[in-house]
């Protein structure tokens, strides 16, 4: 067991792994929720659709490659 300090908020936590960039459970949940937040004021730079992933420049379909998978069906 390793005693680590979160590089985001500074709180201590335990981990079974010696992480290079330790992040606590609370901060990882914040990061995950930002990845699912949509910014509808911007358009995707790849396909032009409105709504991109927060702090990114592409939509979910382009980011995860869903458009390519749909073409192959």
N, C-alpha and C positions, 0 to 999 in steps of 0.2 A: 504494500500500500504506500502511496506517495502523498505527501502533504504539499499541496500546490496553492499558489495565489493567482487569482484571475487577472489577466492582463488588461481587462476592460474596466472592472469596477474595484479590483483590489481585494475582494473578499477571499478568505481561505476556504478550501474544499479538499476532499479526499478523492483520489483516483487510483484505479488499479494499474494505470499506465503512466509512465513518465512523459508527459506531453511537452512538446517543444513550445507550443503556444497555448498555454492553459486557459480555458474559458469555463466559467461556472455554468451550472444549469440555467440560472435565471438569465444570464447574458446570451446564452445560446438560443433560448426561446425568443428573445427580442430579435436576434439576427434572423431566425427562421420566419418570424412574423413579417419582417421587412421584405423578405424575398417573395412573400405572397401578396404584398400590397401593390396595387395597381395605380399608376399615375396617369390619369386619363387626359391630362393637359398636353402630353407629348405623344408623338407618333413614332412608330417603330421605324428605324433606319433601314431595315431589310425589306419589309413588306408594305410599309406605309400605313398599317392599321393603327387606329387610335388606342392608346392604353399600353404603357410599357411597365416593366417591373421597376419598382421604386429604386432610384439611383442607377438604373441601367438605361440603355438606349434601344432595347429590343423587347418585343412582346413575348409572352410565355411560349407561344408556338414556335417562334424562331429561336428562342433561347434554348429550348429543349429539343429542337429538331422535329417537331410534330409535322410540319409542312412536308418534309422530305418523306416521312413514313406514309403520309396520306397519298402522295403521288405514286408510291409503289403498290398500292392496293388494287 
